């Protein structure tokens, strides 16, 4: 059973694998969207089918279709997001268990390679099969599903809902310094070193009398053994409460600002400690997904 099904409203309704099989059989019979991609093997094709179970949430199932019928290879719950989170060179690789695909980008705002479950593998395979995808910079929309989380108070100020210019300016200047340092510029190396020393001194001084969450406004860190899981701390810019059409469980969908990135997070109301509000912060472990806008 996919552990993040609870995030889209299947927290209590699915109790065993039999329930999952019935749900996926129904999805196959009544799917709302379908993408078919060619295969190098004659008589085979990749099928991707989706069905919504609430506003912007649903389940996507995929597998191979041949002369003997459809053979499911995987499925995952998804949260449909809007906008563009990042524009960076993208690489796509099959998952280690052979079920689905992972996308990978290097975003300077995070400081680590950003790995996510590819939300639209059917479209990716179509582009690749037709020779239109050969790697390179792509517009990517990120979203995340959370099993649990909590709401933290803000740091005494509410960020602008319109612009992220101060954050963008900071990362632009920092990125220029990093690029210069990589090229051997001694002044850039010294500036980055002094910046790190000043940051360390400031944090050490404030930790003597303050809580760490009053110092760190947002954070984005890899978590656990799964490559697409991260522990995030981000500021809530917008939120809405929706219901699963089938189970009627309540779900919070939040737009989060985290390390200068904007993306949507989905969590079951029963798994969230606290009440979300604009300006407050969300802390939790999420599974990251990405829709590539080919």
C-alpha positions as CSV (number, residue, x, y, z in Angstrom):
1,X,0.0,0.0,0.0
2,X,1.4,3.4,-0.9
3,X,2.2,5.2,2.3
4,X,1.1,8.6,1.0
5,X,-2.4,7.7,0.0
6,X,-3.5,9.1,3.3
7,X,-2.4,12.5,2.2
8,X,-5.1,12.7,-0.5
9,X,-7.9,11.4,1.8
10,X,-7.5,7.6,2.1
11,X,-6.3,7.6,5.7
12,X,-9.1,5.3,7.1
13,X,-10.9,3.9,4.0
14,X,-8.1,1.5,2.8
15,X,-7.3,-1.2,5.4
16,X,-5.7,-4.0,3.3
17,X,-4.3,-4.8,-0.1
18,X,-7.7,-6.1,-1.3
19,X,-9.1,-2.5,-0.9
20,X,-6.3,-1.1,-3.0
21,X,-6.9,-3.7,-5.7
22,X,-10.6,-2.8,-5.9
23,X,-9.7,0.9,-6.0
24,X,-7.2,0.4,-8.8
25,X,-9.6,-1.8,-10.8
26,X,-12.2,0.9,-10.6
27,X,-9.6,3.4,-11.7
28,X,-8.8,1.2,-14.8
29,X,-12.5,1.0,-15.7
30,X,-13.4,4.7,-15.0
31,X,-10.2,6.7,-15.6
32,X,-10.6,10.3,-16.6
33,X,-7.2,10.8,-18.4
34,X,-5.0,8.4,-20.4
35,X,-1.6,8.8,-22.0
36,X,-0.2,6.1,-24.3
37,X,3.5,6.1,-25.2
38,X,5.1,3.8,-27.8
39,X,7.6,1.1,-27.0
40,X,10.7,-0.2,-28.8
41,X,9.2,-3.7,-28.4
42,X,6.5,-4.5,-31.0
43,X,3.0,-5.1,-29.7
44,X,3.7,-3.3,-26.4
45,X,2.8,0.2,-25.2
46,X,3.1,2.2,-22.0
47,X,-0.3,3.2,-20.6
48,X,-0.8,5.9,-17.9
49,X,-4.2,6.4,-16.4
50,X,-5.4,9.0,-13.9
51,X,-8.5,9.7,-11.9
52,X,-9.3,12.6,-9.6
53,X,-10.7,12.0,-6.1
54,X,-11.0,15.7,-5.1
55,X,-9.9,19.2,-6.2
56,X,-6.3,18.8,-7.7
57,X,-5.8,15.4,-6.1
58,X,-6.0,11.9,-7.5
59,X,-4.2,8.6,-8.3
60,X,-2.1,7.8,-11.3
61,X,-1.6,4.2,-12.4
62,X,0.7,3.0,-15.2
63,X,1.9,-0.2,-16.8
64,X,2.2,-2.1,-20.1
65,X,-0.5,-3.0,-22.6
66,X,0.1,-6.0,-24.9
67,X,-2.0,-8.6,-26.6
68,X,-2.8,-10.2,-23.3
69,X,-4.1,-7.0,-21.7
70,X,-2.9,-4.4,-19.2
71,X,-0.1,-5.2,-16.7
72,X,0.1,-2.7,-13.9
73,X,3.7,-1.8,-12.8
74,X,3.0,0.9,-10.4
75,X,0.7,3.7,-9.1
76,X,1.0,6.8,-6.9
77,X,-1.2,9.5,-5.4
78,X,-0.6,13.0,-6.8
79,X,-1.2,16.6,-6.0
80,X,-1.7,18.8,-9.1
81,X,0.1,22.1,-8.7
82,X,0.4,25.3,-10.8
83,X,3.1,27.7,-11.8
84,X,6.8,26.9,-12.3
85,X,9.0,26.1,-9.3
86,X,12.3,25.8,-11.0
87,X,14.0,26.0,-14.4
88,X,17.1,23.9,-14.3
89,X,18.7,21.1,-16.5
90,X,16.7,17.9,-15.9
91,X,17.8,14.3,-16.0
92,X,15.3,11.4,-15.7
93,X,16.1,7.9,-14.5
94,X,14.0,4.8,-13.8
95,X,13.5,4.1,-10.1
96,X,15.6,1.4,-8.5
97,X,12.6,-0.9,-8.1
98,X,11.6,-0.5,-11.7
99,X,8.4,1.2,-10.7
100,X,8.2,4.7,-12.2
101,X,10.8,7.4,-12.8
102,X,12.7,10.0,-10.8
103,X,13.6,13.4,-12.0
104,X,16.8,15.2,-10.8
105,X,17.8,18.8,-11.0
106,X,20.5,20.9,-9.2
107,X,18.8,24.0,-7.7
108,X,21.2,26.5,-6.1
109,X,18.5,27.5,-3.5
110,X,18.5,24.0,-2.0
111,X,22.2,23.2,-2.0
112,X,21.6,19.5,-2.9
113,X,20.5,17.5,-5.9
114,X,16.7,17.8,-6.0
115,X,15.2,14.3,-6.6
116,X,11.4,13.9,-7.2
117,X,8.9,11.4,-8.4
118,X,8.0,12.2,-12.0
119,X,4.3,12.9,-12.1
120,X,3.9,12.6,-15.9
121,X,6.0,9.6,-17.0
122,X,3.7,8.9,-20.0
123,X,4.4,12.3,-21.5
124,X,8.1,11.9,-20.8
125,X,8.2,8.6,-22.6
126,X,6.3,10.0,-25.5
127,X,8.8,12.9,-25.8
128,X,11.7,10.5,-25.5
129,X,10.3,8.0,-28.0
130,X,9.7,10.7,-30.5
131,X,13.2,12.1,-30.0
132,X,12.0,15.4,-28.6
133,X,13.5,15.0,-25.1
134,X,17.3,14.8,-25.0
135,X,17.9,16.5,-21.6
136,X,18.4,20.2,-20.9
137,X,16.6,22.9,-19.1
138,X,12.9,22.3,-18.4
139,X,10.2,24.2,-16.5
140,X,9.2,22.0,-13.5
141,X,6.3,22.3,-11.2
142,X,6.9,20.8,-7.8
143,X,4.4,19.5,-5.3
144,X,4.6,17.4,-2.1
145,X,2.5,14.9,-0.1
146,X,2.9,14.8,3.7
147,X,2.2,11.9,6.1
148,X,2.3,14.1,9.1
149,X,3.3,17.7,10.0
150,X,2.8,20.5,12.4
151,X,2.1,24.2,12.3
152,X,4.7,26.6,13.8
153,X,4.3,30.3,14.6
154,X,5.9,32.9,12.2
155,X,9.0,34.9,13.0
156,X,7.0,38.1,13.7
157,X,6.6,39.1,10.1
158,X,4.5,37.9,7.1
159,X,6.3,37.6,3.8
160,X,5.1,39.4,0.8
161,X,2.5,37.3,-1.2
162,X,3.3,39.1,-4.4
163,X,7.1,39.2,-4.9
164,X,10.1,37.2,-3.7
165,X,12.5,39.9,-4.9
166,X,14.7,40.1,-1.8
167,X,15.1,36.3,-1.8
168,X,15.8,36.2,-5.5
169,X,18.4,39.0,-5.2
170,X,20.2,37.2,-2.4
171,X,20.4,33.9,-4.3
172,X,21.5,35.7,-7.5
173,X,24.4,37.4,-5.7
174,X,25.3,34.2,-3.8
175,X,25.1,32.2,-7.0
176,X,27.5,34.6,-8.7
177,X,29.9,34.3,-5.8
178,X,29.8,30.5,-5.9
179,X,30.3,30.4,-9.7
180,X,33.3,32.8,-9.4
181,X,34.7,30.7,-6.5
182,X,34.5,27.5,-8.7
183,X,36.5,29.3,-11.3
184,X,39.3,30.1,-8.8
185,X,38.4,33.7,-8.0
186,X,40.3,34.3,-4.7
187,X,38.1,37.3,-3.7
188,X,34.9,35.2,-4.1
189,X,36.4,32.4,-2.1
190,X,37.3,34.8,0.8
191,X,33.8,36.4,0.6
192,X,32.1,33.1,0.9
193,X,34.4,32.0,3.8
194,X,33.7,35.2,5.7
195,X,30.0,34.9,5.0
196,X,29.9,31.3,6.5
197,X,32.0,32.4,9.5
198,X,29.6,35.3,10.2
199,X,26.6,33.1,9.9
200,X,28.1,30.5,12.2
201,X,29.0,33.1,14.8
202,X,25.5,34.7,14.7
203,X,23.7,31.3,15.1
204,X,26.0,30.3,18.0
205,X,25.4,33.6,19.7
206,X,21.6,33.4,19.3
207,X,21.3,29.7,20.3
208,X,22.3,30.6,23.8
209,X,19.0,32.4,24.4
210,X,16.7,31.4,21.5
211,X,15.0,28.4,20.1
212,X,16.4,27.1,16.8
213,X,13.1,27.7,15.0
214,X,13.2,31.4,15.9
215,X,16.5,31.6,14.0
216,X,15.9,29.3,11.0
217,X,12.9,30.6,9.1
218,X,12.9,27.8,6.4
219,X,14.9,24.7,5.6
220,X,14.9,21.9,3.1
221,X,16.8,18.7,3.9
222,X,16.9,15.1,2.6
223,X,15.3,12.7,5.0
224,X,15.5,8.9,5.5
225,X,16.4,6.3,2.9
226,X,14.0,7.3,0.1
227,X,15.7,9.7,-2.3
228,X,12.5,11.7,-2.9
229,X,11.7,12.4,0.8
230,X,12.6,15.6,2.5
231,X,12.1,17.4,5.8
232,X,10.9,20.9,5.1
233,X,10.2,24.0,7.1
234,X,8.4,26.6,5.1
235,X,6.1,29.7,5.3
236,X,2.5,29.3,4.4
237,X,1.5,31.8,1.7
238,X,-2.0,30.4,0.8
239,X,-4.0,27.5,2.0
240,X,-7.4,25.8,1.3
241,X,-9.4,23.0,2.8
242,X,-10.9,20.4,0.4
243,X,-12.6,17.0,0.7
244,X,-12.0,13.6,-0.9
245,X,-15.0,12.9,-3.1
246,X,-15.1,9.2,-2.0
247,X,-14.1,9.1,1.6
248,X,-15.1,12.7,2.5
249,X,-11.9,13.1,4.6
250,X,-10.7,16.7,4.9
251,X,-7.4,17.7,3.3
252,X,-5.3,20.9,3.6
253,X,-3.6,22.1,0.5
254,X,-0.9,24.8,1.2
255,X,1.3,26.9,-0.9
256,X,4.7,26.9,0.8
257,X,7.7,29.3,0.5
258,X,10.8,27.3,1.3
259,X,14.4,28.3,0.6
260,X,13.1,30.7,-2.0
261,X,11.1,28.0,-3.8
262,X,7.3,28.0,-4.1
263,X,5.4,24.7,-4.2
264,X,2.2,23.1,-2.9
265,X,1.9,20.6,0.0
266,X,-1.1,18.3,0.6
267,X,-1.8,16.7,4.0
268,X,-4.8,15.0,5.7
269,X,-6.4,17.2,8.3
270,X,-6.1,14.4,10.9
271,X,-2.3,14.2,10.3
272,X,-1.7,17.9,10.9
273,X,-1.0,19.2,14.4
274,X,-2.2,22.8,14.6
275,X,-4.3,25.1,12.4
276,X,-2.7,26.5,9.2
277,X,-2.9,30.2,8.4
278,X,-1.2,32.6,6.1
279,X,2.2,33.6,7.6
280,X,2.5,30.6,9.9
281,X,5.0,27.9,9.1
282,X,4.6,24.2,8.1
283,X,7.1,21.6,9.3
284,X,7.0,18.0,8.1
285,X,8.4,15.2,6.1
286,X,7.2,15.1,2.5
287,X,7.5,13.0,-0.6
288,X,8.4,15.4,-3.5
289,X,6.8,15.1,-6.9
290,X,7.4,17.0,-10.1
291,X,5.4,17.7,-13.3
292,X,7.7,18.5,-16.2
293,X,6.1,21.1,-18.5
294,X,7.4,19.7,-21.8
